[in-house]
Amino acid sequence: MLLGEERQRPLPNGARLTNREAEVLQWLAAGTSNPEIAAILGIAAGTVKRHVENVLAKLGVQNRTAATALARERGLVGGK
């Protein structure tokens, strides 16, 4: 689970995730698809896609797997 303090940790490029981006990252790390995330959060799939794009850019990675690995390494999401 993400904690407020963890959401505020600086990312590799000094950017910070918004609360919604942090939520999306949590679901990404759980292996949840964009349509599933949209249903869970009650938002449009296109909005989830944009949040995912923002998360990837802020983390400085190119895909969901790399985002998950970096987020776990930095303690932004729980590890398995």
C-alpha positions, -999 to +999 in steps of 0.1 A: +000+000+000+012+035-008+017+059+020+014+097+017+051+100+026+061+076-001+042+094-028+063+125-020+097+108-024+117+123-052+119+102-084+150+097-105+145+130-124+133+150-093+096+148-104+068+138-080+038+116-086+003+130-080-019+110-056-038+096-086-006+086-104+005+069-072-027+049-072-023+040-108+013+029-101+000+007-073-024-011-097+002-013-124+025-031-100-003-055-092-005-064-129-038-047-135-048-037-170-058-002-180-095-011-184-095-028-150-078+002-134-104+025-150-132+004-135-116+002-101-110+040-099-142+050-117-125+069-144-122+066-182-097+041-197-082+070-217-076+089-185-058+058-171-037+056-202-026+092-197-018+086-161+003+056-171+021+077-196+028+103-170+040+077-145+064+061-170+078+096-179+082+106-143+099+074-134+121+076-165+112+042-178+096+029-210+072+002-198+051-011-170+075-038-160+104-013-156+080+010-137+071-018-113+107-028-107+118+008-100+088+015-078+095-016-057+132-008-055+123+027-042+097+015-018+068+032-037+048-001-038+049-033-019+072-061-032+064-097-037 
